[in-house]
Amino acid sequence: MQIGDCRLLLGDCLEILPLLGNVDAVVTDPPYGIGADGKSFAVRGNKNKSDYFNKTSTWDAERPSRAVFECISKLAARQIIWGGNYFTDYLTPSMGWLIWDKGQREFSLADCEMAWCSWNRAARIFDLPRSAATHEGRVHPTQKPIELMKWCLGFLPDAHTILDPFMGSGTTGVACVKLGRKFTGIEIDEGYFDIACSRIEKAYAQPDFFVEAPKHPDPKQESMAL
């Protein structure tokens, strides 16, 4: 599926990544393999899709294999990988970490989430209470706020082409649209893929004022001949 400057591919990233050309950067949030899908999850404010998300999923049952990270490193020298603390046996040691302070001290969930970066620069913290992003509508158990992903892209000012091999609900793609970047996203789950397509279409229809307004595109179905 081609939507404006966003190329969205439905399938297994391990099969698709070797067929892609190089990109400027990878920004992604892989499954951590910690069983975050073990509880039922319903979409807030969208009763039509709640049945789908109440079903038990297996998207977070296992971590991606080392081969996926090897493919990623071949496609882009610069990488931001959320949940990098779960993949330290795959990733090289780095000083560069991005930390999202979720401002939820009163809950039993984690106070923060961490992203491994491929560069050795000082760690940086982004303060945004999870509750502040509820207006976006939560459609994925580990969905990141759009402002968080825009902040991540700010560390890659000259990266014009961004790849997310674990696209999920498409937040990285939405951030790319709002910042005028080209985006390639891969998602294996058809339900999340459809949601990502819808969110990215809406991002084109509602551009940010500080970015040159992109031409509203007509979606085009792309064959898997990459």
C-alpha positions as CSV (number, residue, x, y, z in Angstrom):
1,M,0.0,0.0,0.0
2,Q,1.4,3.4,-1.0
3,I,-0.1,6.4,0.8
4,G,1.7,9.6,-0.1
5,D,5.4,9.2,0.9
6,C,4.5,6.2,3.1
7,R,5.0,2.7,1.8
8,L,3.2,0.1,3.9
9,L,3.9,-3.6,3.6
10,L,1.9,-6.4,5.1
11,G,4.0,-9.4,5.9
12,D,6.9,-10.9,8.0
13,C,9.7,-8.4,8.2
14,L,12.3,-11.2,8.2
15,E,11.1,-12.1,4.7
16,I,10.7,-8.5,3.5
17,L,13.8,-6.7,4.9
18,P,16.3,-8.5,2.7
19,L,14.4,-7.2,-0.3
20,L,14.5,-3.6,0.7
21,G,17.1,-0.9,-0.2
22,N,19.1,1.1,2.3
23,V,17.3,3.8,4.4
24,D,18.6,6.8,6.4
25,A,17.4,5.4,9.7
26,V,15.4,2.7,11.5
27,V,13.0,3.8,14.2
28,T,11.0,0.9,15.7
29,D,9.4,-0.7,18.7
30,P,9.7,-4.5,18.4
31,P,7.8,-7.1,20.5
32,Y,9.7,-7.5,23.7
33,G,8.7,-11.1,24.3
34,I,7.4,-10.4,27.8
35,G,3.8,-11.5,27.1
36,A,2.3,-8.0,27.0
37,D,-0.5,-9.6,24.9
38,G,-1.5,-11.9,27.7
39,K,-4.4,-9.8,28.8
40,S,-7.4,-8.9,26.7
41,F,-7.3,-5.4,25.2
42,A,-10.1,-3.4,23.8
43,V,-9.8,-0.2,21.7
44,R,-11.1,2.8,23.6
45,G,-13.7,4.8,21.9
46,N,-14.1,2.4,19.0
47,K,-16.7,-0.3,19.7
48,N,-16.6,-1.6,16.1
49,K,-13.0,-2.9,16.7
50,S,-13.3,-3.9,20.3
51,D,-14.1,-7.5,19.5
52,Y,-11.0,-7.9,17.5
53,F,-8.7,-6.5,20.3
54,N,-10.5,-8.5,23.0
55,K,-9.2,-11.7,21.4
56,T,-6.0,-13.1,22.8
57,S,-3.1,-12.3,20.5
58,T,0.4,-13.8,20.2
59,W,2.2,-10.7,18.8
60,D,4.4,-10.4,22.0
61,A,4.8,-14.1,22.7
62,E,8.4,-14.1,21.5
63,R,11.2,-11.7,20.8
64,P,12.4,-11.2,17.2
65,S,15.4,-13.3,16.2
66,R,18.9,-12.0,16.0
67,A,18.6,-12.3,12.2
68,V,16.1,-9.4,12.2
69,F,18.5,-7.1,13.9
70,E,21.3,-8.1,11.6
71,C,19.0,-7.2,8.6
72,I,18.2,-3.9,10.2
73,S,21.9,-3.0,10.8
74,K,22.6,-3.7,7.1
75,L,19.8,-1.3,6.0
76,A,20.6,1.7,8.2
77,A,23.6,2.8,10.2
78,R,21.4,4.9,12.5
79,Q,18.8,3.2,14.6
80,I,16.4,3.9,17.5
81,I,15.0,0.7,19.0
82,W,12.4,0.9,21.7
83,G,12.7,-1.8,24.3
84,G,16.4,-2.0,23.6
85,N,16.9,-3.1,27.2
86,Y,15.3,-6.4,26.2
87,F,17.7,-7.0,23.4
88,T,21.1,-6.2,24.9
89,D,22.3,-9.7,23.9
90,Y,21.7,-8.6,20.2
91,L,22.7,-5.0,20.3
92,T,26.2,-3.5,20.8
93,P,26.9,-1.5,24.0
94,S,25.9,2.2,23.6
95,M,25.8,5.3,25.7
96,G,22.9,6.6,23.6
97,W,19.6,5.9,25.2
98,L,16.3,7.7,24.9
99,I,14.0,7.5,27.9
100,W,10.3,8.2,28.0
101,D,9.2,9.2,31.5
102,K,5.5,8.2,31.5
103,G,4.7,10.0,34.8
104,Q,2.7,7.1,36.3
105,R,4.4,6.7,39.7
106,E,1.1,5.8,41.3
107,F,0.6,2.7,39.1
108,S,2.3,-0.7,39.2
109,L,3.4,-0.4,35.6
110,A,6.9,0.8,34.6
111,D,7.8,4.4,35.3
112,C,9.6,4.7,32.0
113,E,10.5,3.0,28.7
114,M,13.9,2.9,27.1
115,A,15.1,3.1,23.5
116,W,18.6,1.9,22.4
117,C,20.4,4.2,20.0
118,S,23.2,3.4,17.6
119,W,25.2,6.4,18.6
120,N,27.3,7.1,21.6
121,R,25.8,10.3,22.9
122,A,24.4,11.3,26.3
123,A,21.1,9.8,27.3
124,R,18.0,12.0,26.9
125,I,14.7,12.0,28.7
126,F,11.3,12.9,27.3
127,D,8.6,13.8,29.9
128,L,5.1,13.0,28.8
129,P,2.5,11.5,31.0
130,R,0.8,8.6,29.2
131,S,-2.6,10.2,30.2
132,A,-1.7,13.3,28.1
133,A,-1.9,11.2,24.9
134,T,-5.3,9.7,25.5
135,H,-6.8,12.0,22.9
136,E,-5.0,10.0,20.2
137,G,-7.0,6.9,21.0
138,R,-5.1,3.8,22.1
139,V,-5.4,1.0,19.6
140,H,-2.3,-1.1,20.5
141,P,-1.2,-2.4,23.9
142,T,2.3,-0.8,23.6
143,Q,1.4,2.2,21.4
144,K,3.7,5.2,21.7
145,P,2.4,8.8,21.7
146,I,2.9,10.7,18.4
147,E,4.8,13.4,20.2
148,L,7.3,10.9,21.5
149,M,8.0,9.5,18.1
150,K,8.4,13.1,16.7
151,W,10.9,13.7,19.5
152,C,12.8,10.6,18.4
153,L,12.9,11.8,14.8
154,G,14.3,15.1,16.0
155,F,17.6,13.3,16.8
156,L,17.7,12.4,13.1
157,P,17.3,15.8,11.4
158,D,18.9,14.7,8.1
159,A,17.2,11.3,7.9
160,H,14.8,11.7,5.1
161,T,13.8,8.0,4.8
162,I,12.7,6.1,7.9
163,L,12.0,2.4,8.2
164,D,9.9,0.7,10.9
165,P,9.9,-3.1,10.5
166,F,7.4,-3.5,13.4
167,M,4.9,-0.9,12.4
168,G,2.1,-1.9,14.7
169,S,-0.6,0.8,14.7
170,G,1.6,3.1,12.6
171,T,2.6,5.8,15.0
172,T,6.1,6.1,13.6
173,G,4.5,6.6,10.2
174,V,2.2,9.3,11.5
175,A,5.1,11.1,13.0
176,C,6.9,10.9,9.6
177,V,4.0,12.4,7.8
178,K,3.8,15.3,10.3
179,L,7.5,16.0,9.9
180,G,7.6,15.6,6.1
181,R,9.7,12.4,6.1
182,K,9.4,9.4,3.8
183,F,8.4,6.2,5.6
184,T,8.4,2.5,5.0
185,G,6.5,0.3,7.5
186,I,6.1,-3.4,7.8
187,E,3.5,-5.2,9.9
188,I,2.7,-8.9,10.1
189,D,-0.8,-8.5,11.7
190,E,-3.5,-7.7,9.2
191,G,-5.7,-6.0,11.8
192,Y,-2.9,-3.6,13.0
193,F,-1.9,-3.1,9.4
194,D,-5.3,-1.8,8.5
195,I,-5.3,0.5,11.5
196,A,-1.9,1.9,10.5
197,C,-3.1,2.6,7.0
198,S,-6.2,4.4,8.4
199,R,-4.1,6.5,10.8
200,I,-1.6,7.5,8.2
201,E,-4.3,8.5,5.8
202,K,-5.8,10.7,8.5
203,A,-2.4,12.3,9.2
204,Y,-2.3,13.4,5.6
205,A,-5.8,14.8,5.8
206,Q,-4.8,16.8,9.0
207,P,-1.3,18.1,8.5
208,D,0.6,20.1,11.1
209,F,0.7,23.9,10.3
210,F,4.5,24.1,10.7
211,V,5.2,21.5,8.0
212,E,4.5,22.1,4.3
213,A,1.0,20.6,3.7
214,P,1.4,17.3,1.8
215,K,-0.9,16.6,-1.1
216,H,-3.7,14.4,0.1
217,P,-3.0,11.1,-1.7
218,D,-5.1,8.4,-3.1
219,P,-4.1,5.0,-1.5
220,K,-2.5,2.6,-4.0
221,Q,-2.4,-1.1,-3.5
222,E,1.2,-2.3,-3.9
223,S,2.1,-5.8,-5.0
224,M,4.6,-7.8,-2.9
225,A,7.1,-7.8,-5.8
226,L,9.6,-5.6,-4.0
